[in-house]
């Protein structure tokens, strides 16, 4: 039996294949724009729904289907970002972007799924590390879209202008403003090996409940942010100061007997996960400057841990 989009000889229609192959690009774009894999998947699903809602004649009239899909997905993201601000005002506690595991550690969502490298996996690079995504959250929707499309995905300002409905000059200004925010928030570069070493030392000190060692690994002005989304317990306000963070972590350990801390890659950077009874309950991302941790993001909201826990 063949589907309407599948020729009788079983080969995938070249046009359909090209459309399907855009999925990875769209997921990568939407995740960076929204900071949420769940929202990114919804955007891509809606984008494809709009494509397939068009007649065959209208589809064939589109000179660049990939460009059409990117434009539609970006515009949907722009709308989502506008409404997300209102939703996050009612969010319980702090909102942290959805953390992603390394591809080799990704838990498949469907039992029996044998796709070793699914097209919807997000490419992990500097543009998805947690510190970068958090800065993106401080931008206006238009700044974020213009910056990601131009600086990350290399669209010209003329192309960006068509997508966001502004002039190329306005888009250039938006991207410039976004770049200033990135520069202002940037910390001195630390090698991945050095970051991994600091995070590993932090893990060992935490496991040993060595408060002095923890304080020594945390910048005195460090900040820790938790995200439980009102679904599970998490600190509602940021914890500020290395010593306060260290004492809070020791307190958390005392309230969670049987917790195991494991080293994992989080959004392409060295991170940790907290596991109990074989289930990951929290994912920790870090910003490291030199020899010390300056920021910790702890995601406990189970809705944001699907790639880590679904099976």
C-alpha positions as CSV (number, residue, x, y, z in Angstrom):
1,X,0.0,0.0,0.0
2,X,1.3,3.5,-0.8
3,X,0.5,6.8,0.8
4,X,-0.7,9.8,-1.3
5,X,2.8,11.3,-1.0
6,X,4.6,8.1,-1.9
7,X,5.0,6.9,-5.5
8,X,3.8,3.4,-6.4
9,X,7.4,2.2,-6.6
10,X,7.9,3.0,-2.9
11,X,10.4,5.8,-3.4
12,X,9.9,9.0,-1.5
13,X,8.9,11.9,-3.7
14,X,11.9,14.2,-4.1
15,X,9.9,17.2,-3.3
16,X,8.5,15.7,-0.2
17,X,12.0,14.5,0.8
18,X,13.3,18.0,0.6
19,X,10.5,19.3,2.8
20,X,11.0,16.6,5.4
21,X,14.8,17.2,5.4
22,X,14.1,20.8,6.6
23,X,12.8,19.5,9.9
24,X,16.1,19.4,11.7
25,X,16.9,23.0,10.6
26,X,13.5,24.2,11.8
27,X,13.8,22.4,15.2
28,X,17.3,24.0,15.7
29,X,16.0,27.4,14.8
30,X,12.8,27.2,16.9
31,X,14.6,25.9,20.0
32,X,17.1,28.7,19.9
33,X,14.3,31.2,19.5
34,X,12.1,29.8,22.2
35,X,14.4,28.1,24.7
36,X,11.9,25.2,24.8
37,X,12.1,22.0,22.9
38,X,8.4,21.3,23.5
39,X,7.4,24.7,22.1
40,X,9.9,24.2,19.2
41,X,8.2,20.9,18.3
42,X,4.8,22.6,18.4
43,X,6.0,25.3,16.1
44,X,7.5,22.9,13.6
45,X,4.3,20.8,13.6
46,X,2.2,23.9,13.0
47,X,4.6,25.0,10.2
48,X,4.2,21.6,8.4
49,X,0.5,21.7,8.9
50,X,0.3,25.0,7.1
51,X,2.5,23.6,4.3
52,X,0.3,20.6,3.8
53,X,-2.9,22.7,4.0
54,X,-1.9,24.3,0.7
55,X,-2.9,22.9,-2.6
56,X,-0.4,21.0,-4.6
57,X,-0.4,23.9,-7.1
58,X,0.4,26.4,-4.4
59,X,3.2,24.2,-3.1
60,X,4.7,23.9,-6.5
61,X,4.6,27.6,-7.0
62,X,6.9,28.2,-4.0
63,X,10.4,28.8,-5.4
64,X,12.2,27.8,-2.1
65,X,10.2,25.5,0.1
66,X,13.0,25.6,2.7
67,X,12.8,29.3,2.8
68,X,9.0,29.3,3.0
69,X,9.2,26.9,6.0
70,X,11.8,29.0,7.7
71,X,9.8,32.1,7.2
72,X,6.6,30.6,8.6
73,X,8.4,29.0,11.5
74,X,10.1,32.2,12.4
75,X,6.9,34.2,12.3
76,X,5.1,31.6,14.5
77,X,8.0,31.8,16.9
78,X,7.7,35.6,17.0
79,X,4.1,35.3,18.0
80,X,4.9,32.6,20.6
81,X,7.6,34.9,22.1
82,X,5.1,37.7,22.4
83,X,2.6,35.5,24.3
84,X,5.3,33.7,26.3
85,X,6.1,36.9,28.2
86,X,2.6,37.1,29.5
87,X,2.6,33.3,30.4
88,X,5.9,33.6,32.2
89,X,4.6,36.4,34.4
90,X,2.3,33.8,36.0
91,X,5.0,31.1,36.0
92,X,5.7,29.8,39.6
93,X,9.3,30.8,40.4
94,X,12.0,31.3,37.9
95,X,11.8,30.2,34.3
96,X,14.9,28.5,32.9
97,X,15.3,27.4,29.3
98,X,14.7,23.7,28.7
99,X,18.0,21.7,29.2
100,X,19.2,19.3,26.5
101,X,21.4,16.2,26.9
102,X,24.2,15.2,24.6
103,X,22.9,13.2,21.6
104,X,24.5,10.0,22.9
105,X,22.7,10.4,26.2
106,X,19.3,11.3,24.7
107,X,16.5,9.1,26.0
108,X,14.2,8.0,23.2
109,X,10.6,9.1,23.7
110,X,9.0,6.0,22.0
111,X,9.8,2.5,23.0
112,X,11.2,0.6,20.1
113,X,12.4,3.8,18.3
114,X,15.5,2.8,16.4
115,X,16.4,6.1,14.9
116,X,20.0,6.5,16.0
117,X,20.2,10.1,14.8
118,X,16.7,11.5,14.4
119,X,16.3,14.6,12.3
120,X,14.7,16.6,15.1
121,X,17.7,16.5,17.5
122,X,19.2,19.9,18.3
123,X,22.8,20.6,17.3
124,X,24.7,21.4,20.5
125,X,27.0,24.4,20.0
126,X,27.8,27.7,21.7
127,X,24.5,29.1,20.6
128,X,22.6,26.7,22.9
129,X,24.6,26.8,26.1
130,X,22.5,27.8,29.0
131,X,24.2,31.1,29.6
132,X,23.6,32.1,26.0
133,X,19.9,31.1,26.1
134,X,19.4,33.0,29.4
135,X,20.7,36.2,27.8
136,X,18.4,35.6,24.8
137,X,15.5,35.6,27.3
138,X,16.3,39.2,28.2
139,X,15.9,40.4,24.6
140,X,12.7,41.6,23.0
141,X,11.1,39.1,20.6
142,X,12.2,41.1,17.6
143,X,15.8,41.4,18.8
144,X,15.9,37.7,19.5
145,X,14.6,36.7,16.1
146,X,16.8,39.1,14.1
147,X,19.9,38.1,16.0
148,X,19.4,34.4,15.8
149,X,18.4,34.5,12.1
150,X,21.4,36.7,11.1
151,X,24.2,35.9,13.5
152,X,23.5,32.2,14.1
153,X,21.8,31.0,10.9
154,X,23.5,33.5,8.6
155,X,20.5,35.0,6.9
156,X,21.1,38.3,5.3
157,X,19.3,41.4,6.8
158,X,17.3,41.6,3.6
159,X,16.0,38.0,4.2
160,X,15.5,38.8,7.9
161,X,13.5,41.9,7.1
162,X,11.1,39.8,4.9
163,X,10.6,37.4,7.7
164,X,10.0,39.8,10.6
165,X,8.2,42.5,8.5
166,X,10.7,45.3,9.2
167,X,13.3,47.2,7.1
168,X,16.8,45.8,6.7
169,X,18.1,48.8,8.6
170,X,15.8,48.1,11.5
171,X,16.8,44.5,11.6
172,X,20.5,45.5,11.6
173,X,19.8,47.7,14.7
174,X,17.9,44.9,16.4
175,X,20.8,42.5,15.9
176,X,23.3,45.1,17.1
177,X,21.3,45.7,20.3
178,X,21.2,41.9,20.9
179,X,25.0,41.7,20.3
180,X,25.5,44.3,23.0
181,X,23.5,42.3,25.5
182,X,25.6,39.2,24.7
183,X,28.8,41.1,25.1
184,X,27.7,42.7,28.4
185,X,26.8,39.3,29.8
186,X,29.9,37.4,28.5
187,X,32.4,36.0,31.0
188,X,36.1,35.3,30.3
189,X,36.5,32.3,28.1
190,X,37.3,29.0,30.0
191,X,38.3,25.9,28.2
192,X,35.9,22.9,28.2
193,X,38.4,20.8,30.0
194,X,38.8,23.4,32.7
195,X,35.0,23.8,33.1
196,X,34.7,20.0,33.3
197,X,37.4,19.9,36.0
198,X,35.7,22.6,38.1
199,X,32.3,20.9,37.7
200,X,33.8,17.6,38.7
201,X,35.5,19.1,41.8
202,X,32.1,20.7,42.6
203,X,30.4,17.3,42.4
204,X,32.9,15.6,44.6
205,X,32.7,18.4,47.2
206,X,28.9,18.3,47.2
207,X,28.9,14.5,47.6
208,X,31.3,14.8,50.5
209,X,29.3,17.6,52.0
210,X,32.5,19.6,52.2
211,X,31.1,23.1,52.6
212,X,34.5,24.8,52.6
213,X,35.5,23.1,49.3
214,X,32.1,24.2,47.8
215,X,32.6,27.8,48.9
216,X,36.1,27.7,47.4
217,X,34.7,26.6,44.0
218,X,31.9,29.2,44.0
219,X,32.5,32.8,43.1
220,X,31.6,35.0,46.2
221,X,29.0,36.7,43.9
222,X,27.7,33.5,42.4
223,X,24.0,33.0,41.7
224,X,21.9,29.8,41.7
225,X,18.5,29.7,40.1
226,X,16.0,26.9,40.4
227,X,13.0,26.0,38.2
228,X,10.3,23.7,39.5
229,X,7.5,25.4,37.6
230,X,5.2,24.9,40.5
231,X,5.1,21.2,39.8
232,X,7.9,20.1,42.1
233,X,9.6,21.9,45.0
234,X,12.4,24.4,44.0
235,X,13.7,27.6,45.4
236,X,11.5,30.4,44.1
237,X,14.0,33.2,44.2
238,X,17.6,33.1,43.1
239,X,20.1,32.2,45.8
240,X,22.9,34.7,45.8
241,X,26.4,34.4,47.2
242,X,28.8,31.5,47.2
243,X,28.5,30.7,50.9
244,X,24.7,30.8,50.8
245,X,24.6,28.5,47.8
246,X,27.0,26.0,49.4
247,X,24.9,25.8,52.6
248,X,21.7,25.5,50.5
249,X,23.1,22.6,48.5
250,X,24.2,20.7,51.7
251,X,20.7,21.3,53.0
252,X,19.1,19.9,49.8
253,X,21.3,16.8,50.1
254,X,20.0,16.2,53.6
255,X,16.4,16.3,52.4
256,X,17.0,13.9,49.6
257,X,18.4,10.6,50.9
258,X,19.6,8.3,48.2
259,X,20.3,11.0,45.7
260,X,23.1,10.3,43.2
261,X,24.9,13.0,41.4
262,X,26.2,12.2,37.9
263,X,28.4,14.1,35.4
264,X,26.5,14.8,32.1
265,X,26.7,17.1,29.1
266,X,24.0,19.8,29.4
267,X,23.4,22.0,26.4
268,X,26.9,21.1,25.1
269,X,28.6,22.0,28.3
270,X,29.8,20.1,31.4
271,X,26.9,19.7,33.8
272,X,25.4,17.5,36.4
273,X,22.2,15.5,37.0
274,X,20.6,14.4,40.3
275,X,19.1,10.9,40.2
276,X,17.0,8.9,42.6
277,X,15.9,5.4,42.1
278,X,17.2,5.5,38.6
279,X,15.2,8.6,37.6
280,X,16.7,12.0,36.8
281,X,15.0,14.6,39.0
282,X,17.1,17.6,38.3
283,X,19.6,18.9,35.7
284,X,22.3,21.4,36.6
285,X,24.0,23.8,34.1
286,X,26.9,25.9,35.1
287,X,28.7,29.1,34.1
288,X,32.4,28.9,34.9
289,X,34.8,31.8,34.9
290,X,38.5,30.9,35.5
291,X,38.6,28.5,38.4
292,X,35.1,29.3,39.9
293,X,31.5,28.8,39.2
294,X,29.6,32.0,38.7
295,X,26.1,30.8,38.0
296,X,24.1,27.6,38.5
297,X,20.8,26.8,36.8
298,X,18.9,23.9,38.3
299,X,15.9,22.6,36.3
300,X,13.5,20.4,38.3
301,X,10.3,21.0,36.3
302,X,9.5,17.5,35.0
303,X,7.9,19.0,31.9
304,X,11.3,20.2,30.9
305,X,13.1,17.0,31.5
306,X,11.4,14.8,28.9
307,X,14.5,14.1,26.8
308,X,16.3,13.0,30.0
309,X,13.5,10.8,31.5
310,X,11.0,9.7,28.9
311,X,11.2,6.1,27.8
